[in-house]
Amino acid sequence: MGKIDTITKEYMRNPVVFADAFNQLLYHGDQKIDPARLTELDTTEIVIPYGTSGAGVPEQKYRDVMKLLYAMTDGKIAYCIMGIENQTKIHYALPVKNGVYDFLQLSHQVSEAANAHRQAMKESKLEQPDNTQEKPDRPKGNVG
């Protein structure tokens, strides 16, 4: 990463600057995103490539800046993950690069949701009364 990219990354890490950039892009300058509701996220993602060359060799990917926004909508909290990838020169593959980051983040979120679901199912089974008593056999076949 070049010196300009490093400086830009540090500049965009500032929550006021970060919120201002998204407010300008998404809301034409209206101050909808409150910098106080932004939380810095780890920008490291790990990908394990597949295919014939380099199969199974993990690789780290880093997005420049990523923050979690806690926003209130109708009295309920909504969460939004926003990321910035700075480029000083035109990079025609940047949409693909950002797509990789987005899909890695989505994969991480799916894994976390699955783990939380498994944990909740395990806890709900522990809280239920023991229903392991044998039930009477039901008649087999058509009854009538």
C-alpha positions as CSV (number, residue, x, y, z in Angstrom):
1,M,0.0,0.0,0.0
2,G,1.4,3.4,-1.0
3,K,1.8,6.4,1.3
4,I,-1.2,8.2,-0.1
5,D,-3.4,5.1,0.5
6,T,-2.2,4.8,4.1
7,I,-2.9,8.5,4.8
8,T,-6.4,8.2,3.2
9,K,-7.1,5.0,5.1
10,E,-6.3,6.8,8.4
11,Y,-8.3,9.8,7.4
12,M,-11.4,7.7,6.5
13,R,-11.1,5.8,9.8
14,N,-12.3,9.0,11.6
15,P,-16.0,8.4,12.4
16,V,-17.0,12.0,11.5
17,V,-15.3,11.8,8.1
18,F,-16.6,8.3,7.5
19,A,-20.2,9.3,8.3
20,D,-19.8,12.4,6.2
21,A,-18.7,10.4,3.2
22,F,-21.7,8.1,3.4
23,N,-24.1,10.9,4.2
24,Q,-22.9,12.7,1.0
25,L,-23.0,9.6,-1.1
26,L,-26.3,8.2,0.1
27,Y,-28.3,11.2,1.4
28,H,-26.9,14.1,-0.7
29,G,-25.3,15.7,2.3
30,D,-28.2,15.3,4.8
31,Q,-26.8,14.2,8.1
32,K,-28.6,10.9,8.5
33,I,-25.7,8.8,9.8
34,D,-24.6,9.8,13.2
35,P,-20.8,9.3,13.8
36,A,-21.5,8.4,17.4
37,R,-23.4,5.3,16.3
38,L,-20.4,3.9,14.3
39,T,-18.2,1.1,15.7
40,E,-14.9,0.1,14.1
41,L,-14.8,-3.5,12.9
42,D,-11.9,-5.8,12.1
43,T,-11.2,-5.5,8.4
44,T,-9.4,-8.8,8.2
45,E,-11.1,-11.6,6.2
46,I,-9.6,-15.0,5.6
47,V,-10.3,-16.9,2.4
48,I,-9.4,-20.4,1.6
49,P,-9.1,-20.7,-2.2
50,Y,-10.2,-23.7,-4.1
51,G,-9.2,-25.2,-7.4
52,T,-6.1,-26.9,-8.8
53,S,-3.6,-24.2,-8.0
54,G,-3.1,-23.2,-4.4
55,A,-6.0,-25.3,-3.1
56,G,-6.4,-25.1,0.6
57,V,-3.9,-22.3,1.2
58,P,-5.5,-19.7,3.4
59,E,-5.1,-16.0,2.3
60,Q,-5.9,-12.9,4.3
61,K,-7.8,-10.0,2.7
62,Y,-8.0,-6.6,4.2
63,R,-10.7,-3.9,3.5
64,D,-9.4,-0.4,4.2
65,V,-12.1,0.7,6.7
66,M,-15.2,-1.0,8.0
67,K,-17.7,0.2,10.6
68,L,-20.9,-1.1,12.1
69,L,-23.8,1.4,12.2
70,Y,-26.4,1.1,15.0
71,A,-29.4,3.0,13.7
72,M,-32.9,3.5,15.1
73,T,-35.9,2.8,12.9
74,D,-39.4,2.9,14.3
75,G,-38.0,2.4,17.8
76,K,-36.1,-0.8,16.8
77,I,-32.4,-1.1,16.2
78,A,-31.1,-1.8,12.6
79,Y,-27.6,-2.8,11.9
80,C,-25.7,-1.9,8.8
81,I,-22.1,-2.8,7.9
82,M,-20.4,-0.1,5.8
83,G,-16.9,-0.4,4.3
84,I,-14.6,1.8,2.3
85,E,-11.9,0.8,-0.1
86,N,-9.6,3.7,-1.1
87,Q,-7.9,3.8,-4.4
88,T,-5.6,6.5,-5.7
89,K,-5.5,5.1,-9.2
90,I,-8.3,3.6,-11.3
91,H,-8.6,0.0,-10.6
92,Y,-11.1,-1.7,-13.0
93,A,-11.2,-4.9,-10.9
94,L,-12.2,-3.0,-7.7
95,P,-15.9,-4.1,-8.0
96,V,-14.7,-7.7,-8.0
97,K,-12.3,-7.1,-5.1
98,N,-15.1,-5.4,-3.1
99,G,-17.5,-8.3,-4.0
100,V,-14.9,-10.8,-2.6
101,Y,-14.8,-8.8,0.7
102,D,-18.6,-8.6,0.8
103,F,-19.1,-12.3,0.2
104,L,-16.4,-13.2,2.8
105,Q,-18.2,-11.0,5.3
106,L,-21.6,-12.5,4.4
107,S,-20.1,-16.0,4.8
108,H,-18.8,-15.0,8.3
109,Q,-22.3,-13.7,9.2
110,V,-24.0,-16.9,8.0
111,S,-21.5,-19.0,10.1
112,E,-22.2,-16.8,13.2
113,A,-26.0,-17.1,12.7
114,A,-25.7,-20.9,12.3
115,N,-23.7,-21.2,15.5
116,A,-26.1,-18.9,17.4
117,H,-29.0,-21.0,16.1
118,R,-27.3,-24.3,17.1
119,Q,-26.6,-22.9,20.6
120,A,-30.2,-21.6,21.0
121,M,-31.5,-25.1,20.0
122,K,-29.2,-26.8,22.4
123,E,-30.3,-24.4,25.2
124,S,-34.0,-24.9,24.4
125,K,-33.6,-28.7,24.6
126,L,-31.9,-28.3,28.0
127,E,-34.8,-26.2,29.3
128,Q,-37.6,-28.6,28.1
129,P,-38.9,-31.2,30.5
130,D,-37.7,-34.7,29.9
131,N,-40.1,-36.4,27.4
132,T,-38.1,-39.6,27.0
133,Q,-40.8,-41.7,28.6
134,E,-42.0,-44.4,26.2
135,K,-45.2,-43.7,24.4
136,P,-47.7,-46.5,23.7
137,D,-47.3,-48.1,20.3
138,R,-49.6,-46.8,17.6
139,P,-51.5,-49.2,15.5
140,K,-49.8,-49.9,12.2
141,G,-51.6,-49.6,8.9
142,N,-55.0,-48.3,8.2
143,V,-57.4,-48.3,11.2
144,G,-61.1,-48.2,10.4
